[in-house]
Amino acid sequence: MEGQENKPGDSWSDTESTGSSKRVAFSGPLTGPSVAYKRTSSYSSSTRSTMRIKDDDQYVEITLDVRDDTVSVQNIKGGDSETAMLASRLETKRPTLGSQLSFKLKQVSQELKRMTSSKSFNRIDRTKSGASRALNGLRFMTKSVGSEAWSEIDNRFNELAINGELPKSLFARCIGMESSEFAGELFDALARRRGITSTSITKGELREFWEQIIDESFDARLQIFFDMVDKNADGRITGKEVKEIIALSASANKLSKIQEDAEEYAALIMEELDPDNLGYIELYNLEMLLLQAPNQASAPNRVTDSRVLSQLLSQKLVPTKEHNPIKRAYRSLRYFVEDNWKRIWVISLWLAICAALFAWKFIQYRQRAVFHIMGYCVTTAKGAAETLKFNMAIILLPVCRNTITWLRSKTKLGGVVPFDDNVNFHKVIAVGIAIGVVLHAGAHLTCDFPKLLHATDAEYEPMKPFFGDVRPNNYWWFVKGTEGWTGVVMVVLMIIAFTLAQPWFRRNRLNLPKTIKRLTGFNAFWYSHHLFVIVYVLFIIHGYYLYLSKEWYKKTTWMYLAVPVLLYACERLIRAFRSGYKTVRILKVAVYPGNVLALQMSKPQGFKYTSGQYIYVNCSVISPFQWHPFSITSAPGDDYLSIHIRTAGDWTLQLKNIFSKICQPPSVDQSGLLRADIRQSNNKIRLPRLLIDGPYGAPAQDYKQYDVLLLVGLGIGATPLISIVKDVLNNIKDLKDIENGVADKNSKPFVTKRAYFYWVTREQGSFEWFRGVMDEVAENDRDRVIELHNYCTSVYEEGDARSALITMLQDLNHAKNGVDIVSGTRVKTHFARPNWRNVLKHVAVNHPDQRVGVFYCGAQGLVGELRRLSQDFSRKTTTKFDFHKENF
């Protein structure tokens, strides 16, 4: 087959031409068809050139109009849309027309040969379910962009261009692509397609690149992707080229383990797409893999019950706009009260008591003789002092952990008292104390004392029983007295504790000099908070030595503090006594990626807990005083106790370093970076002594109240939820034992019938933390009671060209080996972040007329969205969502 000049009246002559002509032929592989072209005239004038291709007696004819500096397609006979797309690439306006046209003719001829070769195969049916997902994929930009985006790129080109051309090194920055390495390969592929050998491009070439990148045609995007892999532009992809693009995709998505095993995964793709062992694959093979890839059966957004779905959608999930401002305000207020009524009544009661105490003392001192000298300054100071007594007493109650755990577990008060907000209430009371200190100390120091110093002798006469026969002659007299110095010291200690308790200092978020930064962090917060012992001693002394009250029964500070301080002291004694005999024995140690230390310990005799609860851990080697809280990750039915600790401060870093010294690299079938199994070790290992205190109640422990659970964990926030998953799994095993006659049929029934677990993490290595649990659920949960969803946010979302190959590999490997290449578990991993509205919709569709417990543990940023969605779906569907946030 050959292509040549087409003259009127002649039929495909091989020899005749008009003017000076030259025949240039390119031949493809021996097994494929050949293509040739013949042109008329020379490059200095208008030239008409014709290409022709034959396959199975079918011809394709492409006629080009070649002028001084342009090539345009005049006519195409035969072929399809793909042929037309290929022919359009012959058009050029570059001045180096000869070499450019020659290169493009060769490239298009190779592509046409590939197309005709692939015609012998059945064309893939793009109407199948798997195709719709792929056809929407292979996007090279994260966000949808339109023609208006070019103006931004144009501006960036003007900023970055050097001598009117954009270097390859700045291409990623110019088009707004995060991965510079991936952008470099994309640049090379687009340049090869156009015969550009330079490492820089003009603005016109950049515009061509951009238009092809944002082309919505799947064929165009597939061709770019193929060109990225096919680096020598021969129309074939070898195993080596597949390995290189796998390594590139893994690097762009921060998947280090896939990058390490790129050769193994390349062999898997070649085995799938090259069954005849030809040593290469072609474009249609890649298309087949994309369009016929297995569906992710576990995708959360797929709903099979169309009847329930249509009913759900008809209930107006999209909020309607209320134009009447009064009705809109009333509805917002009603929703707020419905969602926060427990908090509202507690805060209202607290504010009412504070206001009543302030008003009582204010009126009392308004009627005393001292008012005539000091005026409203003394009434304000004494009113604030009374609220301080009350707040200094009740601020201890929210941190009486044993009492709160007992109340929430053994009583019904949890229905009306928001025990989950104990820490937040502690902070609110602290703010109340701060306001009281400012009013009390401010009124005394800036108003009361100066007025008394400047009082006349007649005005001072009624004050002699309180301040002495001789009037104070300077300000220092008030400060040096017991009442004065105790107050000043208390204020200083409170400022220190209050400042270091702020999250900016407690979590080391501020970029401070090293010398100052050493004085912040969790340790500084912990020690400064224990200055409260000194503060309370000074507070009692300060409340006893009063200027204006001499009778003992009027010195009421100790009366306010007696019961709360006694209760808190008993709490601390119980903790000290209980932790003294709850020394645990370390059974296993593992250090995981992401700076996570996992400890498996012996369970102390009589130690009972509920999934979702937490314990305090003390390591005397680091500090005999510090106790740190960690969620329990084992289930109540396990014969051991386990916790997972992420390095987030100096104490956790020291703990990890201590245990890392006794660990060794894991075996092939084990996860983690370092491991130590103390029970199986023949050598006597010296381990640090650990004490535990607990368990203590947490919001997640209320999961047993719900038939359906929606568990959401971000990063290490999955720890309390993993315990719940394991507890549900153990219940599944127990039910099987009952069915087999092994277990007692009279055991207490388990309420939870369905659980959805969503775990979102940034790093691939994080999935190693709970790999065993994931595989155990996949193996034992035959009835799919537990639905697991892992999300890796470092991977670009499904449909992005940067993750397309990862998706292919994931489908292939899971179908063949049953293992996910990202998580290393049997649970397939989703990419990017979940659509939380679709997640709740998925649950609502499957569980109409049921109450769902939503338990979240993780960063604060997602709390508002999940709470709002829970409220939205509860009001507009028959499914009720109760949102619970773990203190994290």
Secondary structure, DSSP 8 states (H G I E B T S, - for coil): -------TT-SS-SS--SSS-EEEEE---TTS--EEEEE-S-TTS-EEEEEEEEETTEEEEEEEEE-SS-EEEEEEES--HHHHHHHHTT-B--S-HHHHHHHHHHHHHHHHHHHHHHTTS----TTSHHHHHHHT--BSSSS---TTHHHHHHHHHHHH-BTTBEEGGGHHHHHT-S-HHHHHHHHHHHHHHHT--SSEE-HHHHHHHHHHHT---HHHHHHHHHHHH-TT-SS-EEHHHHHHHHHHHHHHTT-HHHHHTHHHHHHHHHHHH-TT--SEE-HHHHHHHHHT----TT-TT----HHHHHHHHTT--S------HHHHHHHHHHHHHHHHHHHHHHHHHHHHHHHHHHHHHHHHHHTSTTHHHHTHHHHHHHHHHHHHHHHHHHTTGGG-HHHHHHHHHHSSGGGTS-GGGHHHHHHHHHHHHHHHHHHHHHHIIIIIHHHHHT--HHHHGGGHHHH-SS---STHHHHHSHHHHHHHHHHHHHHHHHHHTSHHHHTT-S---HHHHTT-SHHHHHHHHTTHHHHHHHHHHHHHS-SS--SGGG--HHHHHHHHHHHHHHHHHHHHHHHHH-EE-EEEEEEETTTEEEEEEE--TT----TT-EEEEEETTT-SS--EEEEB-S-TTSSEEEEEEE--SHHHHHHHHHHHTT-B---TT--SSEEEETTT-SS------EEEEEEE--GGGGGGG-SEEEEEEEGGGGHHHHHHHHHHHHHHHHHHHHHTT-S-TTS------EEEEEEEES-GGGGGTTHHHHHHHHHH-TT--EEEEEEETTS--TTBHHHHHHHHHHHHHHHHHS--TTTSSSS-EEES---HHHHHHHHHHHSTT-EEEEEEES-GGGHHHHHHHHHHHHHHSS-EEEEEE---
